[in-house]
Amino acid sequence: MKLRLFLAAIAAAAATGIVAWAGAREIGADVWRAVWVVPIAVAIHALQLAISGRAWRLLLGEGSPGQGRMAVLRWLREAINSMLPVAQIGGGVATVRMLAQSGVSLTHATAATTLDVMMEAVAMAPPVLAALALLGAGEPTGLIWGFVALLLGLGGFFVAQRMGLFRLAERFGLPGLHDALLELHGDWRRLLGAGLWHLLAWVLGTAETWAALYAMGAQAPLRAAFILEILGMVARSAGFAVPGALGVQEAGFVLVGHLVGIPADAAIAVSMIKRVRELVVGLPGLIVWQAHEGRRYLMRARST
């Protein structure tokens, strides 16, 4: 916890420095001009969550909750991960437990959720490759090598799953997890379907970025919005250990914005609009999650 607080403090200082460097007044003016687009951004993101919930449900297969319930669980998973210092895993743990409460076996829910997280990351590959291609071969090789490292890491994680990585978890009360993962790995139709749904969700994020740029008068072409969205999200993913990727996301947007001709203040303003949307979506999610946990606590108390 102390390390997380330390990282949060460093990240907050970095974010403050980036904003000061780019011009706090200019960024504030950009955000003010674009704030009316937040409800649109929320609607776009809600659609992304529903699509991602569809991918997750596909991996769960028969016996999974309905589409609406899965969209809500996907919302809660993201809210917990983005709003709390849980290193992007707390939301998965909480929603796996909710799936188990809905009648899905804990082992199967854990396997499907683990694979869903991996497929979401894998689905980022095509748009990232497209964004790098649009940038041109002469652009920074650091981005390319960083992405290659990400792919190698995902490949290693996939191989480790097949070789029995999660047999360790079976010692802590999840018997059959390794076999459940292997069964899902062998169903290529489910994997492909989940990957395509996640791919659609990633690409749809371009609409949010383009709308924010349009609202602040940046008039960036769709190509620039696509590159900024996709590579900006890669930067955010790279900062998973930092609470909210604070500072990491802003630095990534500034770097990518520079490559496509978007001024630093506008790039940071887009990141800020995303953070406002994140609060609008995430805070109610935390409230719903806590209300759910509170009801379960009261039910257990009454039963005893």
C-alpha positions as CSV (number, residue, x, y, z in Angstrom):
1,M,0.0,0.0,0.0
2,K,2.8,2.4,0.8
3,L,4.4,1.7,-2.6
4,R,1.0,2.4,-4.3
5,L,0.7,5.7,-2.4
6,F,4.3,6.6,-3.3
7,L,3.6,5.9,-7.0
8,A,0.4,7.9,-6.8
9,A,2.3,10.9,-5.4
10,I,5.0,10.7,-8.1
11,A,2.3,10.3,-10.8
12,A,0.4,13.3,-9.5
13,A,3.5,15.4,-9.4
14,A,4.4,14.3,-13.0
15,A,0.8,15.1,-14.2
16,T,1.0,18.5,-12.6
17,G,4.4,19.2,-14.3
18,I,3.1,18.1,-17.7
19,V,0.1,20.4,-17.4
20,A,2.3,23.3,-16.3
21,W,4.7,22.7,-19.2
22,A,1.9,22.5,-21.8
23,G,0.1,25.6,-20.4
24,A,-2.5,25.2,-17.7
25,R,-4.5,28.1,-19.0
26,E,-4.7,26.8,-22.5
27,I,-5.6,23.3,-21.4
28,G,-8.3,24.7,-19.1
29,A,-9.8,26.7,-22.0
30,D,-9.7,23.6,-24.3
31,V,-11.4,21.5,-21.7
32,W,-14.1,24.2,-21.0
33,R,-14.8,24.4,-24.7
34,A,-15.1,20.6,-25.0
35,V,-16.9,19.8,-21.7
36,W,-20.3,19.6,-23.5
37,V,-19.1,16.5,-25.3
38,V,-18.8,14.5,-22.0
39,P,-22.3,13.1,-22.2
40,I,-21.5,11.9,-25.7
41,A,-18.3,10.4,-24.5
42,V,-20.2,8.6,-21.7
43,A,-22.7,7.2,-24.3
44,I,-19.8,6.0,-26.5
45,H,-18.1,4.4,-23.6
46,A,-21.3,2.7,-22.4
47,L,-21.5,1.1,-25.8
48,Q,-17.9,0.0,-25.5
49,L,-18.6,-1.6,-22.2
50,A,-21.7,-3.4,-23.6
51,I,-19.5,-4.8,-26.5
52,S,-16.8,-5.9,-24.1
53,G,-19.4,-7.5,-21.9
54,R,-20.6,-9.5,-25.0
55,A,-17.0,-10.8,-25.5
56,W,-16.8,-11.8,-21.8
57,R,-20.2,-13.6,-22.0
58,L,-19.1,-15.4,-25.1
59,L,-16.1,-16.9,-23.2
60,L,-18.3,-17.9,-20.3
61,G,-20.6,-19.8,-22.6
62,E,-23.7,-21.6,-21.5
63,G,-25.0,-20.7,-18.0
64,S,-23.6,-17.2,-18.1
65,P,-25.8,-14.2,-17.0
66,G,-27.8,-12.3,-19.7
67,Q,-26.2,-9.6,-21.8
68,G,-27.5,-6.8,-19.7
69,R,-26.0,-8.3,-16.5
70,M,-22.7,-8.9,-18.2
71,A,-22.6,-5.3,-19.4
72,V,-23.2,-4.2,-15.8
73,L,-20.5,-6.5,-14.5
74,R,-18.0,-5.2,-17.1
75,W,-18.9,-1.7,-16.0
76,L,-18.2,-2.6,-12.3
77,R,-15.0,-4.3,-13.3
78,E,-13.7,-1.2,-15.0
79,A,-14.9,1.1,-12.3
80,I,-13.0,-0.8,-9.5
81,N,-9.9,-1.0,-11.6
82,S,-9.8,2.6,-12.7
83,M,-11.0,4.3,-9.5
84,L,-9.1,2.3,-6.9
85,P,-5.4,1.5,-6.5
86,V,-5.8,-2.2,-7.2
87,A,-3.3,-2.6,-10.1
88,Q,-6.0,-3.5,-12.7
89,I,-6.9,-6.8,-10.9
90,G,-9.3,-5.9,-8.1
91,G,-12.2,-5.5,-10.5
92,G,-11.6,-8.9,-12.0
93,V,-11.6,-10.5,-8.5
94,A,-14.8,-8.7,-7.4
95,T,-16.7,-9.5,-10.5
96,V,-15.6,-13.2,-10.6
97,R,-17.2,-13.4,-7.2
98,M,-20.4,-11.8,-8.5
99,L,-20.4,-14.3,-11.3
100,A,-20.1,-17.1,-8.8
101,Q,-23.1,-15.6,-6.9
102,S,-25.0,-15.7,-10.2
103,G,-24.6,-19.5,-10.5
104,V,-21.4,-19.7,-12.5
105,S,-18.8,-22.0,-11.0
106,L,-15.9,-20.0,-9.4
107,T,-13.3,-22.0,-11.4
108,H,-15.0,-21.4,-14.7
109,A,-15.6,-17.7,-13.9
110,T,-12.0,-17.3,-13.1
111,A,-10.8,-19.0,-16.2
112,A,-13.1,-17.1,-18.5
113,T,-12.3,-13.7,-16.9
114,T,-8.5,-14.4,-17.1
115,L,-8.8,-15.3,-20.7
116,D,-11.1,-12.3,-21.4
117,V,-8.5,-9.9,-20.0
118,M,-5.8,-11.5,-22.3
119,M,-8.1,-11.4,-25.4
120,E,-8.8,-7.7,-24.8
121,A,-5.1,-7.0,-24.8
122,V,-4.5,-9.2,-27.9
123,A,-7.3,-7.4,-29.7
124,M,-5.3,-4.2,-29.4
125,A,-2.7,-5.6,-31.8
126,P,-4.5,-4.9,-35.2
127,P,-5.4,-1.3,-34.4
128,V,-1.9,-0.6,-33.0
129,L,-0.3,-2.0,-36.1
130,A,-2.6,0.1,-38.2
131,A,-1.8,3.2,-36.2
132,L,1.9,2.6,-36.6
133,A,1.5,2.0,-40.3
134,L,-0.4,5.3,-40.6
135,L,2.4,7.1,-38.8
136,G,4.9,5.7,-41.3
137,A,8.0,3.6,-41.0
138,G,10.2,6.5,-40.1
139,E,8.5,7.3,-36.9
140,P,9.9,6.5,-33.4
141,T,11.1,2.9,-33.2
142,G,10.6,3.1,-29.4
143,L,6.8,2.7,-29.9
144,I,7.3,-0.3,-32.2
145,W,9.7,-2.0,-29.9
146,G,7.5,-1.3,-26.9
147,F,4.6,-2.9,-28.8
148,V,6.7,-5.9,-29.7
149,A,7.6,-6.3,-26.1
150,L,3.9,-6.2,-25.2
151,L,3.1,-8.9,-27.8
152,L,6.0,-11.1,-26.5
153,G,4.7,-10.7,-23.0
154,L,1.2,-11.7,-24.0
155,G,2.6,-14.7,-25.9
156,G,4.6,-15.8,-22.9
157,F,1.6,-15.5,-20.7
158,F,-0.5,-17.6,-23.1
159,V,2.2,-20.3,-23.2
160,A,2.6,-20.2,-19.4
161,Q,-1.2,-20.8,-19.1
162,R,-1.0,-23.9,-21.2
163,M,2.1,-25.2,-19.4
164,G,0.3,-25.1,-16.0
165,L,0.9,-21.6,-14.5
166,F,-2.6,-21.6,-12.9
167,R,-2.0,-25.0,-11.3
168,L,-0.5,-22.8,-8.5
169,A,-3.9,-21.3,-8.0
170,E,-5.5,-24.7,-7.6
171,R,-3.6,-25.0,-4.3
172,F,-5.6,-22.0,-3.0
173,G,-9.0,-23.5,-3.5
174,L,-9.7,-23.4,-7.3
175,P,-9.4,-27.0,-8.4
176,G,-9.6,-27.6,-12.1
177,L,-8.6,-24.1,-13.1
178,H,-5.8,-25.3,-15.4
179,D,-8.2,-27.7,-17.2
180,A,-10.8,-25.0,-17.5
181,L,-8.3,-22.7,-19.2
182,L,-7.2,-25.4,-21.6
183,E,-10.8,-26.1,-22.6
184,L,-11.3,-22.4,-23.4
185,H,-8.0,-22.3,-25.2
186,G,-9.1,-25.1,-27.4
187,D,-12.4,-23.4,-28.5
188,W,-11.0,-21.2,-31.2
189,R,-14.5,-19.9,-32.3
190,R,-15.0,-18.4,-28.8
191,L,-11.5,-16.9,-28.8
192,L,-11.9,-15.4,-32.2
193,G,-15.4,-14.1,-31.5
194,A,-14.3,-12.5,-28.2
195,G,-11.3,-11.0,-29.9
196,L,-13.4,-9.5,-32.7
197,W,-15.8,-7.9,-30.1
198,H,-12.9,-6.4,-28.2
199,L,-11.4,-5.2,-31.4
200,L,-14.6,-3.3,-32.2
201,A,-14.6,-1.8,-28.7
202,W,-11.1,-0.6,-29.1
203,V,-11.7,1.0,-32.5
204,L,-15.0,2.6,-31.3
205,G,-12.9,4.7,-28.8
206,T,-11.7,6.8,-31.8
207,A,-15.2,8.4,-31.9
208,E,-14.7,9.7,-28.3
209,T,-11.3,11.2,-29.1
210,W,-12.5,12.7,-32.4
211,A,-15.5,14.2,-30.7
212,A,-13.4,15.8,-28.0
213,L,-10.9,17.3,-30.6
214,Y,-13.8,18.6,-32.6
215,A,-15.5,20.1,-29.6
216,M,-12.4,22.1,-28.7
217,G,-11.9,23.3,-32.2
218,A,-8.8,21.3,-33.0
219,Q,-10.3,20.0,-36.3
220,A,-8.0,17.0,-36.4
221,P,-8.7,14.4,-39.2
222,L,-10.1,11.0,-38.3
223,R,-6.6,9.5,-39.0
224,A,-5.0,11.6,-36.3
225,A,-7.9,10.9,-33.8
226,F,-7.4,7.1,-34.5
227,I,-3.7,7.2,-33.9
228,L,-4.0,9.4,-30.7
229,E,-6.7,7.1,-29.3
230,I,-5.0,3.8,-30.0
231,L,-1.4,4.7,-29.1
232,G,-2.6,6.8,-26.2
233,M,-4.4,3.8,-24.8
234,V,-1.3,1.8,-25.2
235,A,0.6,4.3,-23.1
236,R,-2.1,4.1,-20.5
237,S,-1.9,0.3,-20.4
238,A,1.8,0.6,-19.9
239,G,1.2,2.6,-16.7
240,F,-1.0,-0.1,-15.1
241,A,1.1,-0.1,-11.9
242,V,0.4,3.6,-11.4
243,P,-3.1,4.4,-10.0
244,G,-5.2,5.7,-12.8
245,A,-2.1,5.8,-15.0
246,L,-1.9,9.4,-13.8
247,G,0.7,11.3,-15.7
248,V,1.5,8.3,-17.9
249,Q,-1.6,8.8,-19.9
250,E,-1.0,12.5,-20.3
251,A,2.6,12.0,-21.3
252,G,1.6,9.4,-23.9
253,F,-1.1,11.7,-25.4
254,V,1.5,14.5,-25.6
255,L,4.0,12.3,-27.4
256,V,1.5,10.8,-29.8
257,G,-0.2,14.1,-30.4
258,H,3.2,15.6,-31.4
259,L,3.6,12.8,-34.0
260,V,0.3,13.7,-35.7
261,G,0.4,17.4,-35.4
262,I,-1.9,17.9,-32.4
263,P,-0.6,20.6,-30.0
264,A,0.3,19.5,-26.5
265,D,-2.4,21.5,-24.8
266,A,-5.1,19.9,-27.0
267,A,-3.7,16.4,-26.5
268,I,-3.7,16.9,-22.7
269,A,-7.2,18.4,-22.9
270,V,-8.4,15.2,-24.7
271,S,-6.9,13.1,-21.8
272,M,-8.7,15.4,-19.3
273,I,-12.0,14.9,-21.1
274,K,-11.4,11.1,-20.8
275,R,-10.7,11.5,-17.1
276,V,-13.9,13.4,-16.6
277,R,-15.8,10.7,-18.4
278,E,-14.0,8.1,-16.3
279,L,-15.2,9.9,-13.1
280,V,-18.8,10.1,-14.4
281,V,-18.8,6.4,-15.3
282,G,-16.6,5.1,-12.5
283,L,-17.9,6.8,-9.3
284,P,-21.5,5.5,-9.8
285,G,-20.0,2.1,-10.5
286,L,-18.2,2.1,-7.1
287,I,-21.4,3.1,-5.4
288,V,-23.4,0.3,-7.1
289,W,-20.6,-2.2,-6.1
290,Q,-20.6,-1.1,-2.5
291,A,-24.4,-1.2,-2.4
292,H,-24.2,-4.8,-3.6
293,E,-21.6,-5.7,-1.0
294,G,-23.6,-4.0,1.7
295,R,-26.7,-5.9,0.9
296,R,-24.8,-9.2,0.9
297,Y,-23.3,-8.3,4.3
298,L,-26.8,-7.5,5.7
299,M,-28.2,-10.8,4.4
300,R,-25.4,-12.8,6.0
301,A,-25.9,-10.9,9.3
302,R,-29.6,-11.7,9.3
303,S,-29.0,-15.4,8.4
304,T,-26.8,-15.7,11.5
